[in-house]
């Protein structure tokens, strides 16, 4: 699936994507959004959950 996000034949690891997600989650918490808007789907990846 990383090839969908990075279309220029880069060698991207799952750990690199997880690291980006971790940083995005930190930024979301910084702006006082307590709801988990990025859900981890075991074995598949991540999913965005819209705010109510």
Backbone atoms as SQL, in Angstrom:
CREATE TABLE atoms (id INTEGER PRIMARY KEY, chain TEXT, resi INTEGER, resn TEXT, atom TEXT, x REAL, y REAL, z REAL);
INSERT INTO atoms VALUES
  (1, 'A', 1, 'UNK', 'N', 0.790, -1.212, 0.000),
  (2, 'A', 1, 'UNK', 'CA', 0.000, 0.000, 0.000),
  (3, 'A', 1, 'UNK', 'C', 0.831, 1.276, 0.000),
  (4, 'A', 2, 'UNK', 'N', 2.051, 1.268, 0.509),
  (5, 'A', 2, 'UNK', 'CA', 2.822, 2.513, 0.487),
  (6, 'A', 2, 'UNK', 'C', 2.976, 3.096, -0.914),
  (7, 'A', 3, 'UNK', 'N', 2.933, 2.247, -1.928),
  (8, 'A', 3, 'UNK', 'CA', 3.086, 2.749, -3.296),
  (9, 'A', 3, 'UNK', 'C', 1.950, 3.680, -3.703),
  (10, 'A', 4, 'UNK', 'N', 0.804, 3.604, -3.016),
  (11, 'A', 4, 'UNK', 'CA', -0.293, 4.524, -3.303),
  (12, 'A', 4, 'UNK', 'C', 0.014, 5.929, -2.792),
  (13, 'A', 5, 'UNK', 'N', 0.754, 6.016, -1.704),
  (14, 'A', 5, 'UNK', 'CA', 1.109, 7.323, -1.143),
  (15, 'A', 5, 'UNK', 'C', 2.389, 7.881, -1.758),
  (16, 'A', 6, 'UNK', 'N', 3.292, 6.990, -2.132),
  (17, 'A', 6, 'UNK', 'CA', 4.585, 7.391, -2.692),
  (18, 'A', 6, 'UNK', 'C', 4.700, 6.792, -4.081),
  (19, 'A', 7, 'UNK', 'N', 4.423, 7.567, -5.104),
  (20, 'A', 7, 'UNK', 'CA', 4.341, 7.035, -6.451),
  (21, 'A', 7, 'UNK', 'C', 5.622, 7.168, -7.269),
  (22, 'A', 8, 'UNK', 'N', 6.732, 7.520, -6.675),
  (23, 'A', 8, 'UNK', 'CA', 7.955, 7.721, -7.456),
  (24, 'A', 8, 'UNK', 'C', 9.021, 6.664, -7.155),
  (25, 'A', 9, 'UNK', 'N', 8.592, 5.430, -6.946),
  (26, 'A', 9, 'UNK', 'CA', 9.484, 4.279, -6.769),
  (27, 'A', 9, 'UNK', 'C', 10.454, 4.409, -5.606),
  (28, 'A', 10, 'UNK', 'N', 10.067, 5.104, -4.571),
  (29, 'A', 10, 'UNK', 'CA', 10.900, 5.179, -3.369),
  (30, 'A', 10, 'UNK', 'C', 10.763, 3.890, -2.577),
  (31, 'A', 11, 'UNK', 'N', 11.773, 3.575, -1.809),
  (32, 'A', 11, 'UNK', 'CA', 11.734, 2.419, -0.928),
  (33, 'A', 11, 'UNK', 'C', 11.254, 2.895, 0.442),
  (34, 'A', 12, 'UNK', 'N', 9.974, 2.742, 0.722),
  (35, 'A', 12, 'UNK', 'CA', 9.360, 3.231, 1.952),
  (36, 'A', 12, 'UNK', 'C', 8.981, 2.042, 2.823),
  (37, 'A', 13, 'UNK', 'N', 9.414, 2.068, 4.071),
  (38, 'A', 13, 'UNK', 'CA', 9.093, 0.970, 4.989),
  (39, 'A', 13, 'UNK', 'C', 7.802, 1.261, 5.754),
  (40, 'A', 14, 'UNK', 'N', 7.227, 0.204, 6.301),
  (41, 'A', 14, 'UNK', 'CA', 6.044, 0.368, 7.144),
  (42, 'A', 14, 'UNK', 'C', 6.365, 1.222, 8.364),
  (43, 'A', 15, 'UNK', 'N', 7.577, 1.113, 8.876),
  (44, 'A', 15, 'UNK', 'CA', 7.985, 1.893, 10.050),
  (45, 'A', 15, 'UNK', 'C', 8.011, 3.384, 9.734),
  (46, 'A', 16, 'UNK', 'N', 8.384, 3.748, 8.520),
  (47, 'A', 16, 'UNK', 'CA', 8.404, 5.166, 8.144),
  (48, 'A', 16, 'UNK', 'C', 6.980, 5.727, 8.158),
  (49, 'A', 17, 'UNK', 'N', 6.048, 4.960, 7.638),
  (50, 'A', 17, 'UNK', 'CA', 4.652, 5.408, 7.621),
  (51, 'A', 17, 'UNK', 'C', 4.115, 5.496, 9.043),
  (52, 'A', 18, 'UNK', 'N', 4.413, 4.490, 9.874),
  (53, 'A', 18, 'UNK', 'CA', 3.966, 4.509, 11.269),
  (54, 'A', 18, 'UNK', 'C', 4.540, 5.720, 12.001),
  (55, 'A', 19, 'UNK', 'N', 5.766, 6.078, 11.686),
  (56, 'A', 19, 'UNK', 'CA', 6.385, 7.247, 12.306),
  (57, 'A', 19, 'UNK', 'C', 5.665, 8.532, 11.896),
  (58, 'A', 20, 'UNK', 'N', 5.285, 8.654, 10.641),
  (59, 'A', 20, 'UNK', 'CA', 4.525, 9.817, 10.182),
  (60, 'A', 20, 'UNK', 'C', 3.176, 9.890, 10.901),
  (61, 'A', 21, 'UNK', 'N', 2.511, 8.751, 11.029),
  (62, 'A', 21, 'UNK', 'CA', 1.217, 8.707, 11.711),
  (63, 'A', 21, 'UNK', 'C', 1.374, 9.130, 13.168),
  (64, 'A', 22, 'UNK', 'N', 2.433, 8.671, 13.814),
  (65, 'A', 22, 'UNK', 'CA', 2.697, 9.051, 15.203),
  (66, 'A', 22, 'UNK', 'C', 2.838, 10.567, 15.333),
  (67, 'A', 23, 'UNK', 'N', 3.568, 11.174, 14.416),
  (68, 'A', 23, 'UNK', 'CA', 3.753, 12.629, 14.452),
  (69, 'A', 23, 'UNK', 'C', 2.448, 13.374, 14.175),
  (70, 'A', 24, 'UNK', 'N', 1.645, 12.863, 13.279),
  (71, 'A', 24, 'UNK', 'CA', 0.351, 13.478, 13.007),
  (72, 'A', 24, 'UNK', 'C', -0.542, 13.396, 14.241),
  (73, 'A', 25, 'UNK', 'N', -0.537, 12.243, 14.919),
  (74, 'A', 25, 'UNK', 'CA', -1.338, 12.096, 16.142),
  (75, 'A', 25, 'UNK', 'C', -0.895, 13.098, 17.210),
  (76, 'A', 26, 'UNK', 'N', 0.398, 13.318, 17.345),
  (77, 'A', 26, 'UNK', 'CA', 0.908, 14.308, 18.312),
  (78, 'A', 26, 'UNK', 'C', 0.393, 15.705, 17.984),
  (79, 'A', 27, 'UNK', 'N', 0.408, 16.057, 16.711),
  (80, 'A', 27, 'UNK', 'CA', -0.063, 17.381, 16.293),
  (81, 'A', 27, 'UNK', 'C', -1.556, 17.536, 16.538),
  (82, 'A', 28, 'UNK', 'N', -2.302, 16.462, 16.334),
  (83, 'A', 28, 'UNK', 'CA', -3.743, 16.508, 16.590),
  (84, 'A', 28, 'UNK', 'C', -4.010, 16.721, 18.074),
  (85, 'A', 29, 'UNK', 'N', -3.280, 16.023, 18.936),
  (86, 'A', 29, 'UNK', 'CA', -3.446, 16.206, 20.385),
  (87, 'A', 29, 'UNK', 'C', -3.060, 17.619, 20.808),
  (88, 'A', 30, 'UNK', 'N', -2.078, 18.195, 20.139),
  (89, 'A', 30, 'UNK', 'CA', -1.614, 19.546, 20.465),
  (90, 'A', 30, 'UNK', 'C', -2.694, 20.600, 20.266),
  (91, 'A', 31, 'UNK', 'N', -3.612, 20.353, 19.342),
  (92, 'A', 31, 'UNK', 'CA', -4.693, 21.313, 19.108),
  (93, 'A', 31, 'UNK', 'C', -5.961, 20.911, 19.857),
  (94, 'A', 32, 'UNK', 'N', -5.781, 20.112, 20.912),
  (95, 'A', 32, 'UNK', 'CA', -6.842, 19.739, 21.856),
  (96, 'A', 32, 'UNK', 'C', -7.982, 18.935, 21.248),
  (97, 'A', 33, 'UNK', 'N', -7.675, 18.068, 20.317),
  (98, 'A', 33, 'UNK', 'CA', -8.665, 17.109, 19.824),
  (99, 'A', 33, 'UNK', 'C', -8.385, 15.805, 20.552),
  (100, 'A', 34, 'UNK', 'N', -9.292, 15.432, 21.441),
  (101, 'A', 34, 'UNK', 'CA', -9.091, 14.253, 22.273),
  (102, 'A', 34, 'UNK', 'C', -9.533, 12.962, 21.592),
  (103, 'A', 35, 'UNK', 'N', -10.464, 13.069, 20.648),
  (104, 'A', 35, 'UNK', 'CA', -10.946, 11.877, 19.953),
  (105, 'A', 35, 'UNK', 'C', -9.832, 11.297, 19.078),
  (106, 'A', 36, 'UNK', 'N', -9.709, 9.975, 19.078),
  (107, 'A', 36, 'UNK', 'CA', -8.731, 9.312, 18.229),
  (108, 'A', 36, 'UNK', 'C', -9.245, 9.329, 16.792),
  (109, 'A', 37, 'UNK', 'N', -8.683, 10.204, 15.951),
  (110, 'A', 37, 'UNK', 'CA', -9.173, 10.345, 14.589),
  (111, 'A', 37, 'UNK', 'C', -8.410, 9.477, 13.590),
  (112, 'A', 38, 'UNK', 'N', -7.330, 8.848, 14.045),
  (113, 'A', 38, 'UNK', 'CA', -6.594, 7.915, 13.202),
  (114, 'A', 38, 'UNK', 'C', -6.579, 6.576, 13.924),
  (115, 'A', 39, 'UNK', 'N', -7.271, 5.628, 13.345),
  (116, 'A', 39, 'UNK', 'CA', -7.388, 4.305, 13.950),
  (117, 'A', 39, 'UNK', 'C', -6.400, 3.355, 13.274),
  (118, 'A', 40, 'UNK', 'N', -5.739, 2.523, 14.070),
  (119, 'A', 40, 'UNK', 'CA', -4.840, 1.517, 13.534),
  (120, 'A', 40, 'UNK', 'C', -5.640, 0.257, 13.233),
  (121, 'A', 41, 'UNK', 'N', -5.534, -0.228, 12.018),
  (122, 'A', 41, 'UNK', 'CA', -6.189, -1.458, 11.598),
  (123, 'A', 41, 'UNK', 'C', -5.103, -2.521, 11.504),
  (124, 'A', 42, 'UNK', 'N', -5.104, -3.445, 12.464),
  (125, 'A', 42, 'UNK', 'CA', -4.057, -4.464, 12.534),
  (126, 'A', 42, 'UNK', 'C', -3.978, -5.254, 11.219),
  (127, 'A', 43, 'UNK', 'N', -2.780, -5.325, 10.678),
  (128, 'A', 43, 'UNK', 'CA', -2.547, -6.082, 9.456),
  (129, 'A', 43, 'UNK', 'C', -2.922, -5.361, 8.173),
  (130, 'A', 44, 'UNK', 'N', -3.524, -4.173, 8.284),
  (131, 'A', 44, 'UNK', 'CA', -3.976, -3.468, 7.088),
  (132, 'A', 44, 'UNK', 'C', -3.397, -2.062, 6.973),
  (133, 'A', 45, 'UNK', 'N', -3.345, -1.334, 8.085),
  (134, 'A', 45, 'UNK', 'CA', -2.847, 0.040, 8.017),
  (135, 'A', 45, 'UNK', 'C', -3.585, 0.959, 8.969),
  (136, 'A', 46, 'UNK', 'N', -4.019, 2.086, 8.449),
  (137, 'A', 46, 'UNK', 'CA', -4.646, 3.107, 9.275),
  (138, 'A', 46, 'UNK', 'C', -5.929, 3.578, 8.608),
  (139, 'A', 47, 'UNK', 'N', -6.813, 4.149, 9.432),
  (140, 'A', 47, 'UNK', 'CA', -8.086, 4.658, 8.914),
  (141, 'A', 47, 'UNK', 'C', -8.395, 5.970, 9.623),
  (142, 'A', 48, 'UNK', 'N', -8.843, 6.961, 8.848),
  (143, 'A', 48, 'UNK', 'CA', -9.259, 8.255, 9.392),
  (144, 'A', 48, 'UNK', 'C', -10.695, 8.152, 9.869),
  (145, 'A', 49, 'UNK', 'N', -10.970, 8.682, 11.044),
  (146, 'A', 49, 'UNK', 'CA', -12.323, 8.718, 11.588),
  (147, 'A', 49, 'UNK', 'C', -12.718, 10.182, 11.711),
  (148, 'A', 50, 'UNK', 'N', -13.762, 10.571, 11.030),
  (149, 'A', 50, 'UNK', 'CA', -14.204, 11.973, 11.020),
  (150, 'A', 50, 'UNK', 'C', -14.707, 12.376, 12.402),
  (151, 'A', 51, 'UNK', 'N', -14.505, 13.638, 12.755),
  (152, 'A', 51, 'UNK', 'CA', -15.003, 14.175, 14.009),
  (153, 'A', 51, 'UNK', 'C', -16.513, 14.305, 13.954),
  (154, 'A', 52, 'UNK', 'N', -17.142, 14.097, 15.094),
  (155, 'A', 52, 'UNK', 'CA', -18.605, 14.250, 15.148),
  (156, 'A', 52, 'UNK', 'C', -18.987, 15.685, 15.336);
